[in-house]
């Protein structure tokens, strides 16, 4: 599933599968700057995925159907990769034409589920652990809170949300806050 990271040419990583109902998150760590609390990340990612899907069911956006949300919950697969600033800079340059490190990249693979019985690999979220550490310090909150924010932010991008206009930003950031609050993840 690590299609976007294949460009980096490395295959050494740790994979943790997280089941939320039958929704799966595959997590890989390709960075060495920080030891990640795998137990916390496993638990938080599971809660964040469930809270995001619950938020979308409660106030369904126009671009998603309830059927698609149910299908995503029952057989969706999300890849979450933790990388260094150098690695995310390479990906950002390759895929967005921006020669700078960023905090999170999202690569959607489609909002239309495949044939019944097939896992729905709908996207990848790539997070720079170094950027997350720096931003946590800059914003005055914990590293875990920053990671949670970036997971939700990337997940919403995969699901078709953006923040290019004021209205889009208001909706996306409003949902992010609701989701983090629902999981008791505060600043």
trRosetta pair geometry for C-beta under 8 A, 3 or more apart (Angstrom, degrees):
i j d omega theta_ij theta_ji phi_ij phi_ji
1 26 5.8 109 58 56 147 151
1 77 6.7 -118 -109 136 149 122
1 79 4.5 179 130 -68 120 133
1 121 5.7 -150 -124 -142 107 132
1 124 7.0 158 150 -81 92 108
2 5 4.3 -45 173 48 104 115
2 6 6.2 132 113 -46 84 77
2 13 7.6 121 -72 34 162 158
2 28 6.4 -18 -84 24 132 157
2 79 6.2 -177 -83 -171 60 150
2 81 6.4 96 -125 -76 104 138
2 124 7.2 108 -124 -119 47 144
3 6 5.8 -37 -157 1 33 117
3 107 7.8 -138 76 119 101 148
3 124 7.1 -158 44 -23 83 146
4 7 6.7 -35 175 7 45 111
4 91 6.4 61 158 -141 106 124
4 95 7.2 -4 -149 -60 114 148
4 105 7.7 -153 148 114 153 127
4 107 4.9 164 -54 -10 147 166
4 124 5.4 -162 18 74 124 150
4 126 6.7 -111 98 -40 132 135
5 8 5.4 -35 -174 19 66 115
5 10 7.6 -64 160 60 101 85
5 28 7.7 -129 36 83 171 140
5 30 6.9 172 -159 -27 139 161
5 81 5.7 -157 -57 -152 142 171
5 83 7.4 -166 -116 -75 115 131
5 87 7.8 15 -135 179 92 122
5 91 7.6 -35 -96 -85 57 132
5 124 7.7 -143 -18 178 96 154
5 126 7.0 157 -69 -102 101 128
6 9 7.4 56 172 -70 48 35
7 90 7.3 -174 117 135 111 112
7 91 6.8 129 71 -100 131 77
7 94 6.0 145 159 148 160 175
8 30 7.4 85 97 163 157 155
8 83 7.9 -159 -68 -132 164 133
8 87 5.7 10 -112 -141 144 99
8 90 6.4 112 -97 91 88 144
8 91 7.4 -39 -56 -59 104 97
10 13 7.6 102 125 -42 99 97
10 30 6.3 119 96 -151 133 122
12 30 7.5 119 84 -126 69 78
13 28 3.9 26 159 -168 137 112
13 29 6.3 160 -156 59 86 42
13 30 5.2 -39 -97 -76 110 81
13 81 7.7 -38 -148 -134 152 96
14 27 7.9 -12 104 109 82 82
14 28 6.3 154 67 -142 48 58
14 29 5.3 -2 45 37 103 95
14 38 7.8 -76 130 -101 140 133
15 26 5.8 -19 -157 -168 104 93
15 27 6.8 143 -150 71 48 51
15 28 5.4 -19 -88 -85 70 85
16 26 7.6 152 70 -155 45 44
16 27 4.6 -15 52 56 94 108
16 38 6.0 164 -67 -164 155 110
16 41 7.5 105 64 97 152 111
16 42 5.7 -96 150 -89 140 105
17 24 5.9 -27 -162 -158 97 106
17 25 7.4 147 -156 73 47 50
17 26 6.0 -18 -100 -100 70 67
17 27 8.0 -171 -77 17 25 79
18 24 6.8 140 70 -157 55 52
18 25 4.3 -11 54 54 110 100
18 27 6.9 48 -13 -14 111 112
18 42 5.3 178 -94 -154 114 74
18 45 5.4 127 44 93 172 116
18 46 4.9 -136 173 -69 122 94
18 49 7.7 148 111 6 124 143
19 22 6.7 -22 -159 -121 100 32
19 23 7.3 129 -161 68 50 50
19 24 6.0 -21 -99 -98 63 72
19 46 7.6 18 75 -117 33 116
20 23 4.4 -31 70 66 92 105
20 24 7.8 -176 25 -76 73 26
20 25 7.3 40 -2 -10 110 103
20 46 4.7 166 -76 -153 106 79
20 49 4.9 170 23 88 164 125
20 50 5.0 -144 -172 -56 131 96
20 73 7.9 -85 110 -152 96 75
21 50 7.7 125 -10 -101 98 102
21 73 5.8 24 65 167 146 90
21 74 6.8 -67 127 -101 123 47
22 73 7.6 83 55 141 75 57
22 74 5.3 23 61 -167 117 47
22 75 6.0 -11 116 -80 116 50
23 49 5.8 -175 120 150 137 134
23 50 7.7 166 53 -75 141 69
23 53 7.3 -144 -62 -39 165 153
23 72 6.9 32 -109 143 113 65
23 73 5.3 -60 -54 -152 119 42
23 74 7.3 3 -58 -20 74 8
23 75 7.7 -38 -92 6 52 5
23 76 4.9 3 -132 60 87 97
23 77 7.9 -174 -166 -76 54 37
23 78 7.7 18 172 1 94 104
24 76 7.1 -169 35 98 64 55
24 77 4.7 -8 70 -112 104 75
24 78 7.2 179 96 28 55 65
24 119 7.4 -27 33 -149 129 126
25 45 5.1 -142 98 149 163 127
25 46 7.2 -142 21 -78 130 58
25 49 6.1 -144 -48 -56 127 147
25 77 7.8 165 -88 -159 27 50
25 78 4.9 -20 -113 70 74 99
25 79 7.8 154 -164 -95 58 18
25 80 5.8 12 -179 -2 105 117
26 77 6.7 24 -11 -177 107 96
26 78 7.1 -174 24 91 70 46
26 79 4.9 -23 68 -110 103 68
26 80 7.0 169 83 26 49 68
27 41 6.4 135 -161 137 165 124
27 42 7.5 -127 17 -87 149 67
27 45 6.7 -145 -65 -36 130 172
27 80 4.8 -19 -105 73 74 102
27 81 7.6 167 -157 -83 47 35
27 82 7.4 27 -175 -12 90 102
28 79 7.4 -7 8 -170 105 94
28 80 7.5 165 24 89 61 54
28 81 4.9 -10 65 -115 95 79
28 82 7.0 -157 99 26 50 73
29 36 5.6 -153 -98 12 148 141
29 81 7.7 167 -87 -161 27 55
29 82 4.4 -12 -117 61 71 117
29 129 7.9 41 -145 -49 96 140
30 81 6.3 8 3 -176 113 102
30 82 6.6 169 28 84 65 59
30 83 5.0 -3 69 -103 107 73
30 84 7.4 -99 108 -8 82 81
30 87 6.4 118 106 -108 122 175
31 34 7.1 15 113 35 117 75
31 82 5.6 -93 17 131 112 87
31 83 5.4 130 -52 -166 106 22
31 84 4.4 148 -119 -56 103 73
31 87 7.2 -127 -80 19 92 136
31 128 7.9 111 -74 -152 152 52
31 129 4.9 -166 78 23 158 129
31 130 7.4 -149 -161 -27 147 88
32 84 7.4 -13 27 -69 67 119
33 84 6.2 120 -17 -112 118 92
33 129 5.8 171 62 96 112 118
33 130 5.4 35 67 -73 170 92
33 133 7.6 -115 125 -6 126 148
34 129 5.2 -149 36 158 118 131
34 130 7.9 171 -12 -75 112 55
34 133 6.5 169 -53 -64 147 132
34 143 7.8 -154 -174 -165 158 154
36 41 5.8 10 164 -29 113 144
36 82 6.4 97 -66 76 151 175
36 129 7.3 -102 -73 -116 108 137
37 40 4.0 31 112 22 118 115
37 41 6.2 148 87 -17 65 88
37 144 7.6 -26 46 -89 129 111
38 41 5.6 -56 -140 41 32 110
38 42 6.0 38 158 -25 67 106
39 42 5.9 -52 -148 32 26 113
39 43 6.5 19 157 -11 62 109
40 43 5.9 -62 -149 42 30 106
40 44 5.8 23 159 -15 69 114
40 144 6.2 -67 154 -121 140 126
41 44 5.9 -56 -134 43 27 108
41 45 5.9 28 165 -20 64 111
41 147 7.1 -68 -109 145 93 147
42 45 6.3 -59 -145 36 20 107
42 46 6.5 19 157 -17 58 110
43 46 5.9 -62 -154 35 27 111
43 47 6.5 20 156 -12 65 109
44 47 5.9 -59 -147 41 31 107
44 48 5.9 29 157 -19 68 111
44 144 7.0 -163 -75 -171 161 100
44 147 7.4 73 111 104 152 110
44 148 5.6 -99 178 -94 128 100
44 151 7.4 135 129 28 103 160
44 183 7.3 86 -147 172 72 141
44 185 7.5 77 -142 -79 110 137
45 48 5.7 -55 -140 39 29 111
45 49 6.2 32 159 -21 64 105
45 80 6.5 -129 -129 14 139 165
45 151 6.1 -131 -111 -153 78 155
46 49 6.0 -55 -150 33 26 110
46 50 6.6 19 156 -11 62 109
47 50 5.9 -60 -148 42 31 108
47 51 5.9 28 157 -17 68 111
47 183 4.8 116 136 -125 121 116
48 51 5.7 -55 -139 41 29 110
48 52 6.1 33 158 -24 64 106
48 148 6.1 -171 -80 -153 136 84
48 151 5.3 64 119 109 163 128
48 152 5.6 -118 -167 -70 119 88
48 155 7.2 168 140 -7 107 156
48 179 6.6 65 -150 159 73 115
48 183 6.0 -19 -81 -60 65 161
49 52 5.9 -54 -148 33 27 111
49 53 6.5 20 157 -12 62 107
49 78 7.1 -169 -111 27 125 145
49 155 7.1 -159 -104 -125 65 152
50 53 6.0 -58 -148 40 30 107
50 54 6.2 31 154 -19 66 109
51 54 5.6 -53 -143 39 31 113
51 55 6.2 37 155 -24 64 105
51 179 4.8 124 126 -155 113 79
51 182 4.5 159 -147 93 123 128
51 183 5.2 -94 -34 -50 161 100
52 55 5.7 -53 -149 33 29 113
52 56 6.5 25 154 -16 63 106
52 152 6.2 -178 -80 -132 117 83
52 155 5.4 -52 -127 124 170 142
52 156 7.1 -139 -146 -66 122 77
52 159 7.7 178 162 -16 121 153
52 175 8.0 66 -135 159 74 110
52 179 5.3 25 -83 -128 65 140
53 56 5.7 -55 -148 38 33 110
53 57 6.4 33 154 -19 66 105
53 69 6.2 141 -156 -170 89 98
53 72 6.8 -167 -113 99 118 113
53 73 5.3 112 -167 -84 155 106
54 57 5.8 -54 -147 36 32 110
54 58 6.3 33 154 -23 65 107
54 182 7.3 -169 79 169 128 162
55 58 5.8 -55 -148 34 28 112
55 59 6.9 -32 171 38 63 91
55 175 5.8 119 152 -157 140 94
55 178 5.7 127 -125 107 128 120
55 179 5.3 -68 -32 -79 153 90
55 182 7.1 -149 -64 -6 105 154
56 59 7.3 -84 -140 68 24 58
56 60 6.2 57 167 -110 66 55
56 61 6.7 -51 -143 2 89 92
56 64 6.3 -21 -177 85 124 154
56 69 5.6 -169 111 -117 120 132
56 159 7.1 -99 -93 176 148 155
57 60 6.5 6 -139 -71 25 90
57 66 6.9 75 -129 -128 80 86
57 69 5.7 164 -77 143 84 153
60 64 6.2 -130 -167 82 87 95
60 65 7.9 27 -173 -146 133 19
60 66 6.3 -55 -104 -69 150 80
60 69 7.3 -109 -118 -26 104 148
61 64 5.2 63 65 21 91 100
61 160 7.3 -174 102 86 146 118
61 161 7.4 -144 -78 -78 168 93
61 171 7.8 96 -107 168 115 137
63 111 7.6 7 146 140 98 169
63 160 4.9 -132 109 133 142 155
64 68 5.4 -125 -165 75 79 129
64 69 6.0 77 156 -53 120 97
64 111 6.9 -109 -103 -172 83 131
64 159 6.7 -9 -71 -179 139 100
64 160 6.8 179 -53 36 97 138
65 68 4.5 99 57 3 83 100
65 69 7.1 -147 95 -3 47 84
66 69 5.6 -53 -149 37 36 113
66 70 6.3 37 153 -19 68 104
67 70 5.8 -55 -149 37 30 110
67 71 6.3 31 153 -18 65 107
68 71 5.6 -54 -146 38 32 112
68 72 6.2 36 153 -23 65 106
68 111 6.4 28 -169 168 145 86
68 112 7.5 -72 -115 -111 118 38
68 113 6.5 -176 -130 -23 71 103
69 72 5.6 -51 -146 34 30 114
69 73 6.4 30 154 -18 63 106
70 73 5.7 -55 -148 37 31 111
70 74 6.2 18 157 -12 65 112
71 74 5.9 -65 -144 43 28 104
71 75 6.4 -42 179 40 66 97
71 76 7.4 101 123 -52 63 89
71 113 4.3 -73 147 -60 147 156
71 120 6.4 85 144 -32 98 157
72 75 7.6 -98 -137 59 15 57
72 76 4.0 30 -168 -55 62 134
72 113 7.3 -134 -62 -78 63 110
72 120 6.4 -100 -109 89 55 145
72 122 6.6 -11 -124 -20 101 158
73 76 6.6 13 -52 8 15 115
75 113 7.4 84 73 -147 113 123
75 118 7.5 103 155 93 142 38
75 119 5.4 -146 173 -125 95 49
75 120 5.1 97 107 4 90 96
76 119 7.8 94 -149 -173 9 75
76 120 4.9 -43 -102 77 54 108
76 122 5.6 -31 -147 4 98 124
77 119 4.9 36 -22 166 128 117
77 120 6.4 163 15 77 78 49
77 121 4.7 -33 72 -96 112 64
77 122 7.1 144 60 10 57 72
78 122 6.7 -32 -84 59 74 89
78 123 6.3 -5 -128 71 79 75
78 124 7.5 151 -172 -99 62 35
78 125 6.9 15 174 2 107 103
78 155 7.1 1 -143 -112 155 92
78 158 7.2 107 -125 114 110 174
79 121 7.6 24 -23 -157 103 98
79 123 7.3 -135 36 117 82 42
79 124 4.1 -22 73 -111 109 85
79 125 7.1 177 93 27 58 61
80 124 7.6 177 -77 -159 28 61
80 125 5.0 -7 -113 65 72 102
80 127 7.2 5 -173 1 88 110
80 151 6.6 3 -128 -122 138 97
80 154 7.8 122 -117 93 89 146
81 124 6.5 9 1 -175 110 108
81 125 7.2 175 27 89 67 52
81 126 4.8 -16 69 -112 102 75
81 127 7.3 170 87 25 51 67
82 127 5.6 -25 -110 71 64 94
82 129 5.2 50 -177 -53 104 108
83 87 3.8 -111 176 87 122 134
83 88 5.2 145 91 -49 123 86
83 91 7.7 80 82 -1 168 135
83 126 5.8 4 6 -175 124 101
83 127 7.1 153 27 77 74 41
83 128 5.9 -47 80 -99 80 58
83 129 7.1 -179 69 -2 27 86
84 87 4.8 98 52 8 76 101
84 88 7.1 -153 90 -1 40 86
84 128 6.7 17 154 -143 17 85
84 129 7.0 -37 -95 41 43 95
84 130 6.0 44 -156 -11 60 122
85 88 6.1 -61 -143 43 30 103
85 89 6.0 37 156 -26 66 109
85 101 4.0 -19 -162 -115 88 154
85 128 5.3 68 -87 -160 54 132
85 130 4.4 -61 -37 66 101 139
85 131 6.3 126 -94 -42 90 87
86 89 5.8 -56 -149 33 26 115
86 90 6.7 29 153 -20 61 103
86 101 7.6 -36 -57 -85 23 115
87 90 5.8 -53 -154 31 32 112
87 91 6.6 25 152 -12 65 107
87 128 7.6 171 67 -105 87 87
88 91 5.5 -54 -147 42 38 111
88 92 5.9 43 152 -24 69 106
88 101 5.3 74 84 -145 104 77
88 102 6.0 -127 149 51 120 67
88 103 8.0 14 159 -135 162 4
88 105 6.5 176 -151 -10 96 117
88 126 6.2 167 -109 133 95 114
88 127 7.9 -41 -86 155 139 15
88 128 4.2 -81 1 -68 153 109
88 131 7.2 -64 60 -9 157 131
89 92 5.6 -53 -142 37 29 112
89 93 6.3 30 157 -18 63 105
89 99 7.0 40 -177 -172 95 49
89 100 6.2 -91 -127 154 93 15
89 101 4.3 -49 -67 -73 94 68
89 102 7.8 140 -87 1 53 66
90 93 5.9 -57 -150 36 27 109
90 94 6.2 22 155 -16 64 112
91 94 5.7 -58 -143 40 31 110
91 95 5.8 -5 171 9 69 115
91 105 5.9 -133 121 18 126 168
91 126 6.3 -19 97 99 168 163
92 95 6.8 -67 -128 51 20 87
92 96 5.3 -39 -167 42 62 115
92 98 4.9 -59 156 76 103 93
92 99 7.4 157 101 -100 100 17
92 100 6.4 -71 110 68 146 53
92 101 6.9 158 12 -123 147 23
92 102 5.1 132 -94 4 143 112
92 105 6.4 -147 -81 -75 78 130
93 96 7.5 -47 -81 58 9 72
93 97 6.9 28 -160 -135 44 18
93 98 6.4 -114 -88 75 48 38
93 99 4.6 46 -100 -97 110 63
95 105 7.1 94 71 -164 139 139
95 107 7.4 -70 -160 -92 161 111
96 105 7.6 -139 -24 -123 128 115
98 102 7.2 55 100 -44 133 122
101 128 5.8 87 -177 -105 108 168
101 130 7.5 -35 176 81 153 116
101 131 6.0 -168 144 -65 113 119
102 105 6.4 97 80 -57 124 86
102 128 6.9 151 85 -2 42 130
102 131 6.9 20 136 -103 25 169
103 127 6.8 -10 161 -147 65 73
103 128 5.8 -113 -136 43 34 101
103 131 4.2 -153 -103 131 66 136
103 132 6.4 110 -153 -67 96 64
103 135 6.1 19 -105 -28 135 149
103 150 5.9 -126 148 -112 109 125
104 125 6.4 -16 -166 -171 106 93
104 126 6.9 152 -156 80 54 53
104 127 5.1 -13 -102 -102 83 72
104 128 7.5 -127 -64 13 44 76
104 150 4.6 175 -63 -162 134 101
104 153 5.9 118 67 92 159 117
104 154 4.8 -120 173 -67 131 108
105 125 7.5 159 83 -157 50 46
105 126 4.5 -6 57 56 97 105
105 154 7.6 38 84 -121 24 113
106 123 6.4 17 -177 169 86 131
106 124 7.3 169 -153 88 46 52
106 125 5.4 -13 -104 -105 77 72
106 126 7.7 -165 -74 21 33 71
106 154 4.5 168 -78 -156 107 77
106 155 7.8 -151 -117 -48 132 16
106 157 3.7 138 47 95 161 129
106 158 5.1 -128 -174 -55 122 77
107 123 5.8 172 89 -157 55 84
107 124 4.6 2 54 55 105 94
107 125 8.0 -164 24 -73 69 31
107 126 7.5 37 -5 -8 105 106
107 158 7.8 10 70 -101 30 93
108 111 7.1 -15 -176 -44 129 82
108 122 6.8 -27 -154 163 73 74
108 123 4.5 -39 -116 -94 42 125
108 157 7.3 -137 -47 131 103 75
108 158 4.8 151 -91 -143 85 61
108 159 8.0 -180 -106 -42 121 21
108 160 7.5 69 -100 -65 159 59
109 121 5.7 -16 80 117 157 81
109 122 5.4 -168 57 -163 94 25
109 123 5.0 -167 5 -75 84 55
109 124 7.5 70 -33 -9 109 79
110 122 6.2 -110 68 -133 61 70
111 122 7.0 64 -94 -151 44 117
111 159 7.1 95 -106 -146 114 48
111 160 6.1 8 -67 -47 149 119
113 120 4.8 -55 -131 -101 83 134
114 118 4.3 -61 101 86 127 129
114 119 7.9 29 43 78 128 33
114 120 5.9 -175 15 -100 89 73
115 118 5.3 67 66 7 77 123
122 158 6.3 100 127 167 98 118
123 158 3.8 -172 69 -137 163 122
125 150 7.8 143 169 144 124 84
125 151 6.6 102 123 -133 160 54
125 154 3.4 92 -133 142 121 145
125 155 6.5 -37 -61 -58 144 59
125 157 7.9 124 -104 56 96 112
125 158 6.8 -81 -62 -39 94 126
126 154 7.8 170 31 -131 39 147
127 131 7.7 -135 179 62 69 108
127 132 6.1 34 167 -48 112 128
127 147 6.9 85 160 -135 161 75
127 150 5.0 97 -119 134 123 139
127 151 7.3 -40 -55 -69 144 64
127 154 7.0 -102 -65 -35 94 149
128 131 3.8 63 89 12 117 111
128 132 6.5 174 92 -14 61 82
129 132 5.5 -52 -147 36 34 115
129 133 6.4 38 153 -21 65 102
130 133 5.8 -51 -151 33 31 112
130 134 6.5 28 153 -15 64 107
131 134 5.7 -57 -147 40 33 110
131 135 6.0 28 157 -16 69 110
132 135 5.9 -56 -141 41 27 108
132 136 6.3 35 156 -26 63 105
132 143 6.4 78 135 -156 100 80
132 146 4.7 148 -168 122 83 121
132 147 5.5 49 -167 -75 146 71
132 150 6.0 -81 -100 -11 110 151
133 136 5.8 -54 -150 30 28 113
133 137 6.8 24 154 -13 62 104
133 143 5.8 -5 -105 -113 64 111
133 146 7.7 175 -71 74 21 153
134 137 5.9 -59 -157 37 32 109
134 138 6.2 31 150 -20 68 110
135 138 5.3 -52 -139 39 36 114
135 139 5.9 16 165 -3 70 111
135 146 5.3 141 92 -142 103 136
136 139 6.5 -65 -139 48 22 95
136 141 5.8 -97 -153 81 73 65
136 142 6.1 -39 -160 135 125 19
136 143 4.6 -66 -54 -86 174 50
136 145 6.9 126 -124 62 101 89
136 146 4.0 -104 -73 -21 92 141
137 140 7.6 27 180 -72 28 37
139 146 7.2 142 47 -88 129 106
139 187 7.1 -99 144 -140 107 115
140 187 7.2 49 93 175 85 107
141 145 4.4 -69 145 73 122 145
141 146 6.5 150 88 -48 102 84
141 187 4.3 -97 -85 -153 133 68
142 145 4.5 102 59 3 84 100
142 146 7.1 -147 99 -3 49 84
143 146 5.7 -57 -151 37 34 111
143 147 6.3 35 152 -19 68 105
144 147 5.7 -52 -146 36 33 112
144 148 6.3 35 154 -20 65 105
144 185 7.6 -126 128 -139 92 111
145 148 5.7 -54 -149 35 31 113
145 149 6.4 34 152 -20 64 104
145 180 7.8 63 -155 -158 82 129
145 185 5.6 159 -122 176 75 97
145 186 7.1 -53 -120 86 130 26
145 187 6.3 126 171 -107 157 42
146 149 5.6 -51 -149 35 33 113
146 150 6.4 28 155 -16 66 107
147 150 5.8 -58 -147 39 31 108
147 151 6.4 35 154 -22 66 104
148 151 5.8 -52 -148 33 31 112
148 152 6.5 25 156 -12 64 106
148 180 6.2 110 130 -119 119 98
148 183 7.1 -156 -164 94 136 143
148 185 4.7 -92 115 -178 165 163
149 152 6.0 -62 -151 41 29 106
149 153 6.0 30 153 -21 67 112
149 176 6.7 52 -147 -180 76 121
149 180 6.5 3 -88 -84 71 139
149 185 7.8 -159 -52 128 71 129
150 153 5.4 -50 -137 39 32 115
150 154 6.1 31 161 -17 65 107
151 154 6.1 -59 -148 40 25 107
151 155 6.1 27 154 -22 63 111
152 155 5.6 -55 -144 37 30 114
152 156 6.3 30 158 -18 65 105
152 176 5.2 127 122 -134 127 81
152 179 5.1 159 -138 96 138 140
152 180 6.4 -105 -8 -57 163 88
153 156 6.1 -57 -152 35 26 108
153 157 6.7 29 150 -19 61 105
153 172 7.9 66 -134 163 70 111
153 176 6.1 21 -78 -110 71 133
154 157 5.5 -53 -152 33 35 114
154 158 6.6 38 151 -20 66 102
155 158 5.7 -52 -154 33 33 114
155 159 6.5 21 151 -10 65 110
156 159 5.6 -62 -147 45 35 107
156 161 4.1 -36 161 49 95 136
156 172 5.7 132 143 -148 145 94
156 175 6.3 135 -110 95 140 131
156 176 6.7 -82 -17 -71 152 88
157 160 8.0 135 -179 5 28 9
157 161 6.1 -85 -83 68 34 77
157 162 6.9 71 -121 -88 76 60
161 168 7.2 154 -172 -171 71 93
161 171 7.1 -140 -142 108 111 103
161 172 4.5 138 165 -103 123 105
161 175 7.2 -108 -117 47 163 146
162 168 5.1 -15 87 172 74 142
162 172 6.8 -127 82 -55 15 148
163 168 5.2 -171 -112 115 32 98
163 169 3.9 74 -154 -95 93 73
163 172 5.0 -104 -70 51 96 144
163 173 6.8 69 -108 -36 132 95
164 168 5.7 26 42 56 64 151
164 169 7.8 -158 39 -46 21 89
165 168 4.6 94 52 9 80 103
165 169 6.8 -144 92 -6 40 89
166 169 5.7 -57 -147 38 29 113
166 170 6.3 33 155 -24 64 105
167 170 5.7 -51 -147 32 30 113
167 171 6.6 24 156 -13 63 105
168 171 6.0 -60 -151 39 31 106
168 172 6.0 20 158 -12 68 113
169 172 6.0 -59 -138 43 27 104
169 173 5.7 13 169 -6 67 116
170 173 6.5 -59 -132 46 18 100
170 174 5.8 24 161 -24 58 116
171 174 5.7 -60 -144 37 23 114
171 175 6.4 22 158 -17 62 106
172 175 5.9 -57 -152 36 28 108
172 176 6.4 32 150 -22 64 105
173 176 5.3 -45 -146 32 37 118
173 177 6.5 39 155 -19 65 101
174 177 5.9 -55 -153 34 30 110
174 178 6.5 29 151 -17 64 107
175 178 5.5 -55 -147 38 34 112
175 179 6.1 33 156 -20 68 107
176 179 5.9 -59 -149 37 27 110
176 180 6.3 22 157 -13 65 109
177 180 6.0 -57 -143 41 29 107
177 181 6.0 30 157 -19 64 110
178 181 5.8 -57 -145 39 26 112
178 182 6.3 31 154 -25 63 106
179 182 5.7 -51 -148 31 29 113
179 183 6.7 12 155 -4 62 108
180 183 6.0 -67 -152 46 32 101
180 185 4.5 -90 -166 73 85 101
180 186 7.2 132 142 -79 107 41
181 184 7.3 32 -174 -79 36 31
181 185 7.6 -99 -65 50 22 63
181 186 7.3 54 -104 -81 63 85
